[in-house]
Amino acid sequence: MTHPALRLDDTVHQRVRLGILAVLHEAASADFSYIRDALDLTDGNLSRHIAVLEEAGLVKVEKDVSGKRTRTWVSATRQGRSALDAELRSLRELISRVDGKP
Amino acid sequence: MTHPALRLDDTVHQRVRLGILAVLHEAASADFSYIRDALDLTDGNLSRHIAVLEEAGLVKVEKDVSGKRTRTWVSATRQGRSALDAELRSLRELISRVDGKP
């Protein structure tokens, strides 16, 4: 019986990246600045974490050039949604385990 | 209404350290090798994370020299227990939010 903490994956578990995937779960596709403001991040910090998630195939990034403004849209891939599910499953297990022994 | 991910603290949220605090919640005081095996860590990795938790005042480390063996006992401080509680509270909120429950 392995400890649920063993099943947490740093790519998804890291605080900011977990926040990004949670926001994308609510919004399906979100504008870069929307995510930045929702999680109170700097542009640089958000970019860095989105790059890690993109590299791992968990999010997709698309640029939308309309007029003189470029917007960056981020959405979770199917793999990203499964990864969030797996993370939340392990967290629920960890919480139940802690709750089971007061 | 801030996102629950904003309330996660890296000191406690980091995968290995969350595991250590969860194990200490179950065991009150645990031998170094017990934690290492429960979380499938190397000695070096566990030492490093225990040092971070000790530095933050979340765990207490005591050496017990009996005969020719030295055992290292780790326990959560009161502050460590509160920090784990706060982390689990934020995680529960994050999970409910993803699940679509208020």
N, CA and C atoms of all chains as a GROMACS GRO file, in nm:
protein
  612
    1MET      N    1   0.085  -0.119   0.000
    1MET     CA    2   0.000   0.000   0.000
    1MET      C    3   0.089   0.124   0.000
    2THR      N    4   0.104   0.186  -0.115
    2THR     CA    5   0.194   0.301  -0.123
    2THR      C    6   0.123   0.427  -0.075
    3HIS      N    7   0.201   0.519  -0.025
    3HIS     CA    8   0.145   0.645   0.023
    3HIS      C    9   0.098   0.729  -0.097
    4PRO      N   10  -0.019   0.792  -0.086
    4PRO     CA   11  -0.070   0.871  -0.200
    4PRO      C   12   0.026   0.983  -0.243
    5ALA      N   13   0.111   1.031  -0.153
    5ALA     CA   14   0.207   1.136  -0.192
    5ALA      C   15   0.302   1.086  -0.301
    6LEU      N   16   0.322   0.954  -0.305
    6LEU     CA   17   0.410   0.895  -0.408
    6LEU      C   18   0.351   0.909  -0.547
    7ARG      N   19   0.221   0.922  -0.553
    7ARG     CA   20   0.155   0.929  -0.684
    7ARG      C   21   0.137   1.072  -0.733
    8LEU      N   22   0.181   1.168  -0.655
    8LEU     CA   23   0.173   1.307  -0.701
    8LEU      C   24   0.286   1.332  -0.800
    9ASP      N   25   0.255   1.399  -0.909
    9ASP     CA   26   0.354   1.428  -1.013
    9ASP      C   27   0.387   1.578  -1.007
   10ASP      N   28   0.515   1.608  -0.987
   10ASP     CA   29   0.556   1.748  -0.971
   10ASP      C   30   0.510   1.838  -1.086
   11THR      N   31   0.504   1.782  -1.206
   11THR     CA   32   0.464   1.865  -1.321
   11THR      C   33   0.325   1.926  -1.298
   12VAL      N   34   0.238   1.848  -1.237
   12VAL     CA   35   0.101   1.893  -1.214
   12VAL      C   36   0.083   1.946  -1.072
   13HIS      N   37   0.158   1.888  -0.977
   13HIS     CA   38   0.134   1.921  -0.836
   13HIS      C   39   0.186   2.060  -0.800
   14GLN      N   40   0.291   2.104  -0.867
   14GLN     CA   41   0.350   2.234  -0.832
   14GLN      C   42   0.238   2.339  -0.823
   15ARG      N   43   0.241   2.421  -0.719
   15ARG     CA   44   0.134   2.514  -0.684
   15ARG      C   45   0.077   2.595  -0.802
   16VAL      N   46   0.166   2.663  -0.875
   16VAL     CA   47   0.120   2.749  -0.985
   16VAL      C   48   0.060   2.665  -1.098
   17ARG      N   49   0.124   2.552  -1.129
   17ARG     CA   50   0.074   2.470  -1.240
   17ARG      C   51  -0.058   2.403  -1.205
   18LEU      N   52  -0.074   2.363  -1.079
   18LEU     CA   53  -0.202   2.308  -1.034
   18LEU      C   54  -0.310   2.415  -1.048
   19GLY      N   55  -0.274   2.539  -1.012
   19GLY     CA   56  -0.368   2.651  -1.026
   19GLY      C   57  -0.406   2.672  -1.172
   20ILE      N   58  -0.308   2.670  -1.262
   20ILE     CA   59  -0.336   2.691  -1.405
   20ILE      C   60  -0.432   2.583  -1.457
   21LEU      N   61  -0.403   2.457  -1.425
   21LEU     CA   62  -0.490   2.349  -1.474
   21LEU      C   63  -0.629   2.358  -1.412
   22ALA      N   64  -0.637   2.404  -1.288
   22ALA     CA   65  -0.768   2.421  -1.224
   22ALA      C   66  -0.847   2.533  -1.292
   23VAL      N   67  -0.780   2.643  -1.322
   23VAL     CA   68  -0.846   2.755  -1.391
   23VAL      C   69  -0.891   2.710  -1.531
   24LEU      N   70  -0.806   2.634  -1.599
   24LEU     CA   71  -0.842   2.588  -1.734
   24LEU      C   72  -0.956   2.486  -1.731
   25HIS      N   73  -0.969   2.417  -1.620
   25HIS     CA   74  -1.080   2.324  -1.606
   25HIS      C   75  -1.213   2.401  -1.605
   26GLU      N   76  -1.209   2.518  -1.539
   26GLU     CA   77  -1.331   2.600  -1.531
   26GLU      C   78  -1.360   2.671  -1.663
   27ALA      N   79  -1.252   2.713  -1.731
   27ALA     CA   80  -1.270   2.805  -1.843
   27ALA      C   81  -1.253   2.742  -1.981
   28ALA      N   82  -1.214   2.616  -1.988
   28ALA     CA   83  -1.189   2.548  -2.116
   28ALA      C   84  -1.072   2.612  -2.190
   29SER      N   85  -1.090   2.737  -2.234
   29SER     CA   86  -0.980   2.807  -2.298
   29SER      C   87  -0.972   2.944  -2.232
   30ALA      N   88  -0.853   2.986  -2.193
   30ALA     CA   89  -0.843   3.113  -2.122
   30ALA      C   90  -0.731   3.198  -2.179
   31ASP      N   91  -0.755   3.324  -2.180
   31ASP     CA   92  -0.660   3.426  -2.220
   31ASP      C   93  -0.547   3.432  -2.117
   32PHE      N   94  -0.426   3.451  -2.165
   32PHE     CA   95  -0.308   3.460  -2.078
   32PHE      C   96  -0.331   3.555  -1.961
   33SER      N   97  -0.385   3.674  -1.990
   33SER     CA   98  -0.398   3.774  -1.883
   33SER      C   99  -0.507   3.735  -1.782
   34TYR      N  100  -0.605   3.658  -1.830
   34TYR     CA  101  -0.709   3.610  -1.738
   34TYR      C  102  -0.648   3.516  -1.633
   35ILE      N  103  -0.566   3.422  -1.681
   35ILE     CA  104  -0.502   3.326  -1.590
   35ILE      C  105  -0.407   3.400  -1.496
   36ARG      N  106  -0.330   3.492  -1.553
   36ARG     CA  107  -0.234   3.569  -1.473
   36ARG      C  108  -0.304   3.640  -1.357
   37ASP      N  109  -0.418   3.705  -1.389
   37ASP     CA  110  -0.488   3.779  -1.285
   37ASP      C  111  -0.558   3.686  -1.186
   38ALA      N  112  -0.614   3.576  -1.237
   38ALA     CA  113  -0.686   3.482  -1.149
   38ALA      C  114  -0.591   3.424  -1.044
   39LEU      N  115  -0.465   3.406  -1.083
   39LEU     CA  116  -0.370   3.342  -0.992
   39LEU      C  117  -0.268   3.441  -0.935
   40ASP      N  118  -0.288   3.568  -0.965
   40ASP     CA  119  -0.203   3.675  -0.912
   40ASP      C  120  -0.055   3.650  -0.941
   41LEU      N  121  -0.025   3.624  -1.068
   41LEU     CA  122   0.112   3.594  -1.109
   41LEU      C  123   0.171   3.710  -1.189
   42THR      N  124   0.302   3.709  -1.205
   42THR     CA  125   0.365   3.801  -1.299
   42THR      C  126   0.362   3.733  -1.437
   43ASP      N  127   0.378   3.813  -1.542
   43ASP     CA  128   0.384   3.757  -1.677
   43ASP      C  129   0.493   3.650  -1.688
   44GLY      N  130   0.610   3.683  -1.631
   44GLY     CA  131   0.725   3.592  -1.645
   44GLY      C  132   0.701   3.459  -1.576
   45ASN      N  133   0.643   3.467  -1.458
   45ASN     CA  134   0.616   3.345  -1.381
   45ASN      C  135   0.512   3.259  -1.453
   46LEU      N  136   0.406   3.322  -1.503
   46LEU     CA  137   0.304   3.245  -1.574
   46LEU      C  138   0.363   3.182  -1.701
   47SER      N  139   0.440   3.261  -1.777
   47SER     CA  140   0.503   3.210  -1.901
   47SER      C  141   0.587   3.086  -1.873
   48ARG      N  142   0.664   3.097  -1.768
   48ARG     CA  143   0.755   2.987  -1.734
   48ARG      C  144   0.678   2.858  -1.704
   49HIS      N  145   0.570   2.871  -1.627
   49HIS     CA  146   0.495   2.752  -1.590
   49HIS      C  147   0.412   2.699  -1.707
   50ILE      N  148   0.364   2.788  -1.792
   50ILE     CA  149   0.290   2.743  -1.910
   50ILE      C  150   0.385   2.667  -2.003
   51ALA      N  151   0.509   2.714  -2.011
   51ALA     CA  152   0.607   2.644  -2.095
   51ALA      C  153   0.630   2.500  -2.045
   52VAL      N  154   0.637   2.484  -1.913
   52VAL     CA  155   0.656   2.349  -1.856
   52VAL      C  156   0.536   2.260  -1.890
   53LEU      N  157   0.416   2.316  -1.875
   53LEU     CA  158   0.295   2.238  -1.903
   53LEU      C  159   0.284   2.205  -2.053
   54GLU      N  160   0.324   2.301  -2.137
   54GLU     CA  161   0.317   2.279  -2.282
   54GLU      C  162   0.417   2.170  -2.323
   55GLU      N  163   0.535   2.181  -2.268
   55GLU     CA  164   0.643   2.083  -2.294
   55GLU      C  165   0.597   1.941  -2.257
   56ALA      N  166   0.520   1.932  -2.151
   56ALA     CA  167   0.471   1.801  -2.104
   56ALA      C  168   0.344   1.759  -2.178
   57GLY      N  169   0.298   1.841  -2.271
   57GLY     CA  170   0.179   1.806  -2.349
   57GLY      C  171   0.048   1.825  -2.274
   58LEU      N  172   0.053   1.903  -2.166
   58LEU     CA  173  -0.068   1.917  -2.082
   58LEU      C  174  -0.154   2.039  -2.120
   59VAL      N  175  -0.094   2.137  -2.185
   59VAL     CA  176  -0.172   2.251  -2.235
   59VAL      C  177  -0.132   2.283  -2.379
   60LYS      N  178  -0.221   2.354  -2.447
   60LYS     CA  179  -0.198   2.397  -2.584
   60LYS      C  180  -0.204   2.550  -2.582
   61VAL      N  181  -0.112   2.613  -2.654
   61VAL     CA  182  -0.108   2.759  -2.657
   61VAL      C  183  -0.134   2.806  -2.799
   62GLU      N  184  -0.227   2.899  -2.815
   62GLU     CA  185  -0.255   2.954  -2.948
   62GLU      C  186  -0.255   3.106  -2.945
   63LYS      N  187  -0.194   3.164  -3.047
   63LYS     CA  188  -0.191   3.310  -3.058
   63LYS      C  189  -0.305   3.352  -3.148
   64ASP      N  190  -0.372   3.459  -3.113
   64ASP     CA  191  -0.483   3.510  -3.191
   64ASP      C  192  -0.452   3.656  -3.222
   65VAL      N  193  -0.414   3.683  -3.348
   65VAL     CA  194  -0.379   3.820  -3.385
   65VAL      C  195  -0.501   3.885  -3.447
   66SER      N  196  -0.557   3.982  -3.376
   66SER     CA  197  -0.671   4.053  -3.434
   66SER      C  198  -0.644   4.202  -3.420
   67GLY      N  199  -0.638   4.272  -3.534
   67GLY     CA  200  -0.602   4.414  -3.532
   67GLY      C  201  -0.458   4.425  -3.486
   68LYS      N  202  -0.433   4.516  -3.393
   68LYS     CA  203  -0.294   4.532  -3.349
   68LYS      C  204  -0.265   4.457  -3.219
   69ARG      N  205  -0.367   4.384  -3.172
   69ARG     CA  206  -0.347   4.312  -3.045
   69ARG      C  207  -0.328   4.163  -3.069
   70THR      N  208  -0.232   4.107  -3.001
   70THR     CA  209  -0.216   3.961  -3.005
   70THR      C  210  -0.263   3.906  -2.871
   71ARG      N  211  -0.356   3.811  -2.878
   71ARG     CA  212  -0.396   3.747  -2.752
   71ARG      C  213  -0.346   3.604  -2.752
   72THR      N  214  -0.308   3.559  -2.635
   72THR     CA  215  -0.258   3.423  -2.621
   72THR      C  216  -0.363   3.342  -2.547
   73TRP      N  217  -0.410   3.238  -2.614
   73TRP     CA  218  -0.511   3.152  -2.552
   73TRP      C  219  -0.448   3.022  -2.506
   74VAL      N  220  -0.483   2.981  -2.388
   74VAL     CA  221  -0.428   2.857  -2.333
   74VAL      C  222  -0.544   2.763  -2.304
   75SER      N  223  -0.530   2.638  -2.343
   75SER     CA  224  -0.633   2.541  -2.307
   75SER      C  225  -0.567   2.411  -2.264
   76ALA      N  226  -0.637   2.333  -2.184
   76ALA     CA  227  -0.584   2.203  -2.141
   76ALA      C  228  -0.604   2.104  -2.254
   77THR      N  229  -0.507   2.018  -2.275
   77THR     CA  230  -0.523   1.908  -2.369
   77THR      C  231  -0.598   1.795  -2.298
   78ARG      N  232  -0.634   1.692  -2.373
   78ARG     CA  233  -0.699   1.577  -2.311
   78ARG      C  234  -0.607   1.519  -2.203
   79GLN      N  235  -0.478   1.513  -2.237
   79GLN     CA  236  -0.378   1.461  -2.143
   79GLN      C  237  -0.370   1.551  -2.017
   80GLY      N  238  -0.386   1.681  -2.038
   80GLY     CA  239  -0.384   1.774  -1.925
   80GLY      C  240  -0.503   1.753  -1.834
   81ARG      N  241  -0.618   1.725  -1.894
   81ARG     CA  242  -0.738   1.701  -1.812
   81ARG      C  243  -0.723   1.571  -1.732
   82SER      N  244  -0.668   1.467  -1.796
   82SER     CA  245  -0.645   1.341  -1.722
   82SER      C  246  -0.544   1.362  -1.610
   83ALA      N  247  -0.441   1.441  -1.639
   83ALA     CA  248  -0.336   1.463  -1.538
   83ALA      C  249  -0.396   1.536  -1.416
   84LEU      N  250  -0.484   1.632  -1.441
   84LEU     CA  251  -0.550   1.702  -1.330
   84LEU      C  252  -0.638   1.605  -1.252
   85ASP      N  253  -0.713   1.521  -1.324
   85ASP     CA  254  -0.797   1.420  -1.258
   85ASP      C  255  -0.713   1.329  -1.167
   86ALA      N  256  -0.601   1.282  -1.221
   86ALA     CA  257  -0.515   1.191  -1.144
   86ALA      C  258  -0.460   1.262  -1.020
   87GLU      N  259  -0.420   1.386  -1.037
   87GLU     CA  260  -0.369   1.465  -0.924
   87GLU      C  261  -0.477   1.479  -0.816
   88LEU      N  262  -0.598   1.514  -0.857
   88LEU     CA  263  -0.704   1.535  -0.758
   88LEU      C  264  -0.742   1.403  -0.690
   89ARG      N  265  -0.733   1.294  -0.765
   89ARG     CA  266  -0.761   1.163  -0.707
   89ARG      C  267  -0.658   1.133  -0.595
   90SER      N  268  -0.530   1.156  -0.624
   90SER     CA  269  -0.427   1.132  -0.522
   90SER      C  270  -0.442   1.226  -0.404
   91LEU      N  271  -0.480   1.352  -0.431
   91LEU     CA  272  -0.498   1.446  -0.320
   91LEU      C  273  -0.615   1.406  -0.232
   92ARG      N  274  -0.724   1.361  -0.294
   92ARG     CA  275  -0.839   1.315  -0.215
   92ARG      C  276  -0.799   1.200  -0.125
   93GLU      N  277  -0.721   1.108  -0.180
   93GLU     CA  278  -0.673   0.992  -0.103
   93GLU      C  279  -0.586   1.037   0.013
   94LEU      N  280  -0.496   1.131  -0.015
   94LEU     CA  281  -0.407   1.181   0.089
   94LEU      C  282  -0.488   1.249   0.199
   95ILE      N  283  -0.587   1.328   0.160
   95ILE     CA  284  -0.672   1.398   0.258
   95ILE      C  285  -0.749   1.296   0.343
   96SER      N  286  -0.806   1.193   0.278
   96SER     CA  287  -0.883   1.092   0.354
   96SER      C  288  -0.792   1.021   0.451
   97ARG      N  289  -0.670   0.994   0.406
   97ARG     CA  290  -0.577   0.923   0.493
   97ARG      C  291  -0.542   1.007   0.616
   98VAL      N  292  -0.519   1.136   0.595
   98VAL     CA  293  -0.489   1.224   0.708
   98VAL      C  294  -0.613   1.236   0.798
   99ASP      N  295  -0.731   1.249   0.738
   99ASP     CA  296  -0.855   1.263   0.815
   99ASP      C  297  -0.888   1.138   0.894
  100GLY      N  298  -0.843   1.024   0.844
  100GLY     CA  299  -0.876   0.895   0.907
  100GLY      C  300  -0.804   0.872   1.038
  101LYS      N  301  -0.700   0.951   1.064
  101LYS     CA  302  -0.625   0.938   1.190
  101LYS      C  303  -0.617   1.076   1.253
  102PRO      N  304  -0.705   1.107   1.346
  102PRO     CA  305  -0.703   1.243   1.400
  102PRO      C  306  -0.589   1.267   1.500
  103MET      N  307  -1.277   3.728  -0.435
  103MET     CA  308  -1.274   3.583  -0.417
  103MET      C  309  -1.148   3.527  -0.482
  104THR      N  310  -1.047   3.502  -0.400
  104THR     CA  311  -0.920   3.456  -0.457
  104THR      C  312  -0.924   3.306  -0.484
  105HIS      N  313  -0.844   3.266  -0.579
  105HIS     CA  314  -0.837   3.125  -0.614
  105HIS      C  315  -0.766   3.048  -0.502
  106PRO      N  316  -0.816   2.930  -0.464
  106PRO     CA  317  -0.753   2.855  -0.354
  106PRO      C  318  -0.605   2.823  -0.381
  107ALA      N  319  -0.565   2.814  -0.508
  107ALA     CA  320  -0.423   2.788  -0.537
  107ALA      C  321  -0.332   2.897  -0.482
  108LEU      N  322  -0.389   3.017  -0.467
  108LEU     CA  323  -0.311   3.129  -0.412
  108LEU      C  324  -0.277   3.108  -0.266
  109ARG      N  325  -0.356   3.026  -0.200
  109ARG     CA  326  -0.334   3.005  -0.057
  109ARG      C  327  -0.244   2.885  -0.028
  110LEU      N  328  -0.199   2.817  -0.132
  110LEU     CA  329  -0.106   2.706  -0.110
  110LEU      C  330   0.033   2.763  -0.085
  111ASP      N  331   0.100   2.707   0.013
  111ASP     CA  332   0.234   2.754   0.050
  111ASP      C  333   0.335   2.648   0.005
  112ASP      N  334   0.431   2.689  -0.078
  112ASP     CA  335   0.526   2.593  -0.133
  112ASP      C  336   0.600   2.511  -0.027
  113THR      N  337   0.622   2.572   0.089
  113THR     CA  338   0.695   2.500   0.194
  113THR      C  339   0.622   2.371   0.232
  114VAL      N  340   0.490   2.378   0.234
  114VAL     CA  341   0.410   2.262   0.273
  114VAL      C  342   0.357   2.188   0.151
  115HIS      N  343   0.330   2.261   0.045
  115HIS     CA  344   0.264   2.200  -0.071
  115HIS      C  345   0.357   2.107  -0.150
  116GLN      N  346   0.486   2.137  -0.150
  116GLN     CA  347   0.580   2.057  -0.228
  116GLN      C  348   0.558   1.908  -0.197
  117ARG      N  349   0.552   1.827  -0.302
  117ARG     CA  350   0.514   1.686  -0.295
  117ARG      C  351   0.576   1.607  -0.178
  118VAL      N  352   0.709   1.612  -0.169
  118VAL     CA  353   0.777   1.532  -0.066
  118VAL      C  354   0.745   1.586   0.073
  119ARG      N  355   0.743   1.719   0.087
  119ARG     CA  356   0.719   1.778   0.220
  119ARG      C  357   0.574   1.756   0.264
  120LEU      N  358   0.480   1.761   0.169
  120LEU     CA  359   0.341   1.729   0.202
  120LEU      C  360   0.332   1.583   0.249
  121GLY      N  361   0.405   1.495   0.182
  121GLY     CA  362   0.410   1.354   0.222
  121GLY      C  363   0.466   1.339   0.362
  122ILE      N  364   0.575   1.408   0.392
  122ILE     CA  365   0.637   1.398   0.525
  122ILE      C  366   0.538   1.443   0.633
  123LEU      N  367   0.474   1.557   0.613
  123LEU     CA  368   0.379   1.608   0.713
  123LEU      C  369   0.259   1.514   0.727
  124ALA      N  370   0.217   1.453   0.616
  124ALA     CA  371   0.106   1.358   0.622
  124ALA      C  372   0.146   1.233   0.702
  125VAL      N  373   0.266   1.182   0.678
  125VAL     CA  374   0.316   1.066   0.753
  125VAL      C  375   0.328   1.101   0.901
  126LEU      N  376   0.379   1.220   0.931
  126LEU     CA  377   0.395   1.260   1.072
  126LEU      C  378   0.261   1.281   1.140
  127HIS      N  379   0.160   1.314   1.063
  127HIS     CA  380   0.025   1.327   1.120
  127HIS      C  381  -0.024   1.191   1.171
  128GLU      N  382   0.011   1.088   1.095
  128GLU     CA  383  -0.031   0.952   1.134
  128GLU      C  384   0.052   0.898   1.248
  129ALA      N  385   0.181   0.934   1.250
  129ALA     CA  386   0.274   0.866   1.338
  129ALA      C  387   0.318   0.948   1.460
  130ALA      N  388   0.279   1.074   1.466
  130ALA     CA  389   0.321   1.164   1.575
  130ALA      C  390   0.472   1.188   1.574
  131SER      N  391   0.548   1.081   1.598
  131SER     CA  392   0.693   1.093   1.589
  131SER      C  393   0.740   0.973   1.508
  132ALA      N  394   0.825   0.998   1.409
  132ALA     CA  395   0.866   0.888   1.323
  132ALA      C  396   1.017   0.888   1.305
  133ASP      N  397   1.069   0.769   1.298
  133ASP     CA  398   1.209   0.743   1.272
  133ASP      C  399   1.239   0.784   1.127
  134PHE      N  400   1.357   0.842   1.107
  134PHE     CA  401   1.400   0.886   0.974
  134PHE      C  402   1.379   0.777   0.868
  135SER      N  403   1.422   0.654   0.901
  135SER     CA  404   1.414   0.548   0.800
  135SER      C  405   1.270   0.505   0.771
  136TYR      N  406   1.184   0.521   0.872
  136TYR     CA  407   1.043   0.490   0.851
  136TYR      C  408   0.982   0.586   0.747
  137ILE      N  409   1.010   0.715   0.762
  137ILE     CA  410   0.957   0.815   0.668
  137ILE      C  411   1.017   0.790   0.529
  138ARG      N  412   1.148   0.765   0.527
  138ARG     CA  413   1.218   0.742   0.400
  138ARG      C  414   1.152   0.626   0.323
  139ASP      N  415   1.124   0.516   0.394
  139ASP     CA  416   1.066   0.400   0.327
  139ASP      C  417   0.920   0.423   0.290
  140ALA      N  418   0.845   0.491   0.379
  140ALA     CA  419   0.703   0.515   0.352
  140ALA      C  420   0.686   0.598   0.225
  141LEU      N  421   0.782   0.688   0.201
  141LEU     CA  422   0.768   0.778   0.085
  141LEU      C  423   0.864   0.743  -0.028
  142ASP      N  424   0.934   0.632  -0.012
  142ASP     CA  425   1.024   0.582  -0.116
  142ASP      C  426   1.127   0.689  -0.158
  143LEU      N  427   1.194   0.745  -0.058
  143LEU     CA  428   1.291   0.851  -0.085
  143LEU      C  429   1.433   0.800  -0.063
  144THR      N  430   1.529   0.874  -0.114
  144THR     CA  431   1.668   0.847  -0.076
  144THR      C  432   1.696   0.923   0.054
  145ASP      N  433   1.802   0.882   0.123
  145ASP     CA  434   1.842   0.952   0.245
  145ASP      C  435   1.864   1.102   0.218
  146GLY      N  436   1.934   1.130   0.109
  146GLY     CA  437   1.968   1.269   0.077
  146GLY      C  438   1.846   1.355   0.050
  147ASN      N  439   1.754   1.299  -0.024
  147ASN     CA  440   1.632   1.372  -0.058
  147ASN      C  441   1.549   1.399   0.067
  148LEU      N  442   1.535   1.296   0.152
  148LEU     CA  443   1.458   1.316   0.275
  148LEU      C  444   1.526   1.418   0.366
  149SER      N  445   1.659   1.408   0.381
  149SER     CA  446   1.734   1.504   0.465
  149SER      C  447   1.711   1.647   0.420
  150ARG      N  448   1.719   1.665   0.289
  150ARG     CA  449   1.705   1.799   0.233
  150ARG      C  450   1.567   1.857   0.267
  151HIS      N  451   1.464   1.777   0.249
  151HIS     CA  452   1.329   1.828   0.273
  151HIS      C  453   1.299   1.846   0.421
  152ILE      N  454   1.356   1.758   0.504
  152ILE     CA  455   1.338   1.774   0.649
  152ILE      C  456   1.407   1.903   0.694
  153ALA      N  457   1.521   1.934   0.634
  153ALA     CA  458   1.592   2.058   0.670
  153ALA      C  459   1.506   2.180   0.637
  154VAL      N  460   1.438   2.177   0.523
  154VAL     CA  461   1.350   2.289   0.484
  154VAL      C  462   1.236   2.302   0.586
  155LEU      N  463   1.177   2.190   0.623
  155LEU     CA  464   1.066   2.192   0.719
  155LEU      C  465   1.112   2.236   0.858
  156GLU      N  466   1.232   2.192   0.896
  156GLU     CA  467   1.285   2.229   1.028
  156GLU      C  468   1.314   2.380   1.032
  157GLU      N  469   1.376   2.428   0.925
  157GLU     CA  470   1.409   2.570   0.911
  157GLU      C  471   1.283   2.656   0.923
  158ALA      N  472   1.171   2.604   0.869
  158ALA     CA  473   1.044   2.678   0.872
  158ALA      C  474   0.971   2.657   1.004
  159GLY      N  475   1.029   2.578   1.095
  159GLY     CA  476   0.967   2.556   1.225
  159GLY      C  477   0.851   2.458   1.221
  160LEU      N  478   0.843   2.377   1.114
  160LEU     CA  479   0.728   2.287   1.100
  160LEU      C  480   0.754   2.146   1.154
  161VAL      N  481   0.880   2.109   1.166
  161VAL     CA  482   0.913   1.980   1.230
  161VAL      C  483   1.027   1.998   1.329
  162LYS      N  484   1.037   1.902   1.419
  162LYS     CA  485   1.143   1.901   1.520
  162LYS      C  486   1.222   1.772   1.499
  163VAL      N  487   1.354   1.781   1.505
  163VAL     CA  488   1.438   1.663   1.482
  163VAL      C  489   1.514   1.632   1.610
  164GLU      N  490   1.509   1.509   1.656
  164GLU     CA  491   1.582   1.468   1.775
  164GLU      C  492   1.665   1.342   1.750
  165LYS      N  493   1.788   1.344   1.799
  165LYS     CA  494   1.876   1.227   1.785
  165LYS      C  495   1.865   1.144   1.912
  166ASP      N  496   1.858   1.015   1.894
  166ASP     CA  497   1.848   0.925   2.008
  166ASP      C  498   1.962   0.825   1.996
  167VAL      N  499   2.064   0.844   2.082
  167VAL     CA  500   2.180   0.756   2.076
  167VAL      C  501   2.162   0.645   2.178
  168SER      N  502   2.141   0.524   2.130
  168SER     CA  503   2.128   0.412   2.224
  168SER      C  504   2.220   0.300   2.174
  169GLY      N  505   2.316   0.265   2.259
  169GLY     CA  506   2.416   0.166   2.220
  169GLY      C  507   2.500   0.225   2.108
  170LYS      N  508   2.521   0.151   2.003
  170LYS     CA  509   2.605   0.204   1.895
  170LYS      C  510   2.522   0.262   1.781
  171ARG      N  511   2.391   0.263   1.800
  171ARG     CA  512   2.304   0.312   1.694
  171ARG      C  513   2.249   0.450   1.726
  172THR      N  514   2.249   0.539   1.629
  172THR     CA  515   2.182   0.668   1.647
  172THR      C  516   2.056   0.667   1.564
  173ARG      N  517   1.945   0.695   1.628
  173ARG     CA  518   1.821   0.707   1.551
  173ARG      C  519   1.779   0.852   1.549
  174THR      N  520   1.724   0.892   1.436
  174THR     CA  521   1.678   1.029   1.421
  174THR      C  522   1.526   1.027   1.422
  175TRP      N  523   1.469   1.098   1.517
  175TRP     CA  524   1.324   1.104   1.528
  175TRP      C  525   1.273   1.238   1.478
  176VAL      N  526   1.171   1.234   1.399
  176VAL     CA  527   1.114   1.358   1.344
  176VAL      C  528   0.970   1.367   1.390
  177SER      N  529   0.930   1.484   1.435
  177SER     CA  530   0.788   1.502   1.469
  177SER      C  531   0.743   1.639   1.420
  178ALA      N  532   0.613   1.652   1.398
  178ALA     CA  533   0.558   1.780   1.355
  178ALA      C  534   0.545   1.870   1.477
  179THR      N  535   0.576   1.997   1.462
  179THR     CA  536   0.550   2.094   1.568
  179THR      C  537   0.402   2.135   1.560
  180ARG      N  538   0.357   2.210   1.658
  180ARG     CA  539   0.221   2.262   1.654
  180ARG      C  540   0.200   2.344   1.526
  181GLN      N  541   0.302   2.424   1.493
  181GLN     CA  542   0.297   2.506   1.371
  181GLN      C  543   0.290   2.418   1.245
  182GLY      N  544   0.360   2.305   1.251
  182GLY     CA  545   0.357   2.211   1.138
  182GLY      C  546   0.220   2.149   1.120
  183ARG      N  547   0.156   2.118   1.232
  183ARG     CA  548   0.020   2.061   1.224
  183ARG      C  549  -0.078   2.164   1.168
  184SER      N  550  -0.066   2.289   1.213
  184SER     CA  551  -0.154   2.394   1.158
  184SER      C  552  -0.129   2.413   1.010
  185ALA      N  553  -0.001   2.408   0.971
  185ALA     CA  554   0.033   2.431   0.830
  185ALA      C  555  -0.026   2.320   0.743
  186LEU      N  556  -0.023   2.196   0.793
  186LEU     CA  557  -0.083   2.086   0.718
  186LEU      C  558  -0.234   2.105   0.710
  187ASP      N  559  -0.296   2.145   0.821
  187ASP     CA  560  -0.440   2.173   0.820
  187ASP      C  561  -0.476   2.278   0.716
  188ALA      N  562  -0.399   2.386   0.714
  188ALA     CA  563  -0.427   2.496   0.621
  188ALA      C  564  -0.412   2.449   0.476
  189GLU      N  565  -0.308   2.370   0.452
  189GLU     CA  566  -0.284   2.316   0.318
  189GLU      C  567  -0.404   2.229   0.275
  190LEU      N  568  -0.449   2.140   0.364
  190LEU     CA  569  -0.558   2.050   0.328
  190LEU      C  570  -0.688   2.126   0.308
  191ARG      N  571  -0.704   2.235   0.384
  191ARG     CA  572  -0.823   2.319   0.368
  191ARG      C  573  -0.823   2.380   0.228
  192SER      N  574  -0.709   2.435   0.186
  192SER     CA  575  -0.700   2.496   0.053
  192SER      C  576  -0.718   2.391  -0.057
  193LEU      N  577  -0.662   2.272  -0.034
  193LEU     CA  578  -0.676   2.166  -0.135
  193LEU      C  579  -0.822   2.122  -0.149
  194ARG      N  580  -0.890   2.111  -0.035
  194ARG     CA  581  -1.032   2.073  -0.040
  194ARG      C  582  -1.111   2.176  -0.119
  195GLU      N  583  -1.080   2.304  -0.096
  195GLU     CA  584  -1.148   2.413  -0.166
  195GLU      C  585  -1.120   2.405  -0.315
  196LEU      N  586  -0.994   2.381  -0.349
  196LEU     CA  587  -0.955   2.372  -0.490
  196LEU      C  588  -1.027   2.254  -0.556
  197ILE      N  589  -1.032   2.141  -0.488
  197ILE     CA  590  -1.100   2.023  -0.543
  197ILE      C  591  -1.249   2.052  -0.562
  198SER      N  592  -1.313   2.114  -0.463
  198SER     CA  593  -1.457   2.146  -0.475
  198SER      C  594  -1.481   2.239  -0.591
  199ARG      N  595  -1.389   2.333  -0.607
  199ARG     CA  596  -1.406   2.431  -0.715
  199ARG      C  597  -1.396   2.361  -0.851
  200VAL      N  598  -1.300   2.270  -0.866
  200VAL     CA  599  -1.288   2.196  -0.991
  200VAL      C  600  -1.411   2.107  -1.010
  201ASP      N  601  -1.458   2.047  -0.900
  201ASP     CA  602  -1.575   1.961  -0.909
  201ASP      C  603  -1.703   2.038  -0.936
  202GLY      N  604  -1.695   2.172  -0.927
  202GLY     CA  605  -1.812   2.253  -0.955
  202GLY      C  606  -1.905   2.269  -0.836
  203LYS      N  607  -1.852   2.229  -0.717
  203LYS     CA  608  -1.932   2.247  -0.597
  203LYS      C  609  -1.882   2.370  -0.522
  204PRO      N  610  -1.972   2.447  -0.464
  204PRO     CA  611  -1.927   2.569  -0.395
  204PRO      C  612  -1.862   2.539  -0.260
   0.00000   0.00000   0.00000
